[in-house]
Amino acid sequence: MRVGVKWTNLSRRLIARRMGELGTPVSRHIVSGLLKKQGYRRRKALKK
């Protein structure tokens, strides 16, 4: 793993849905922009 990279296993759609359930409706496009701005990356499975 690279040092200094933040990871998430959640999809942008799932993050947006959970935020909506908590009372802050937001689109997955906004979530994507926010994650990118904060330096988060989507974790991908390693290929064997």
C-alpha positions in Angstrom: 0.0 0.0 0.0 1.1 3.5 -0.7 1.8 5.7 2.2 -0.3 8.8 2.4 -3.2 7.5 0.3 -6.6 7.3 2.0 -8.8 4.4 0.9 -12.5 3.6 1.0 -14.3 0.3 0.3 -17.7 2.1 -0.1 -19.0 3.1 -3.5 -19.9 6.7 -4.1 -23.6 5.7 -4.6 -23.6 3.9 -1.2 -22.0 6.9 0.6 -24.6 9.3 -1.0 -27.4 6.9 0.1 -26.2 6.8 3.7 -25.7 10.5 3.8 -29.3 10.9 2.6 -30.5 8.6 5.4 -28.7 10.8 7.9 -30.5 13.9 6.7 -28.0 15.3 4.1 -29.2 14.4 0.6 -26.3 14.6 -1.9 -25.7 13.1 -5.3 -22.9 10.6 -6.0 -21.2 13.2 -8.3 -20.9 15.5 -5.3 -19.5 12.7 -3.2 -17.0 11.9 -5.9 -15.8 15.4 -5.9 -15.5 15.6 -2.2 -13.6 12.4 -1.9 -11.2 13.5 -4.7 -10.6 16.8 -3.0 -9.8 15.0 0.3 -7.4 12.6 -1.4 -9.5 9.4 -1.1 -9.2 6.6 -3.6 -11.4 3.5 -4.2 -9.7 0.3 -3.0 -9.5 -2.3 -5.8 -8.9 -6.0 -5.4 -5.5 -7.2 -6.4 -5.3 -9.3 -9.5 -3.6 -12.7 -9.2 
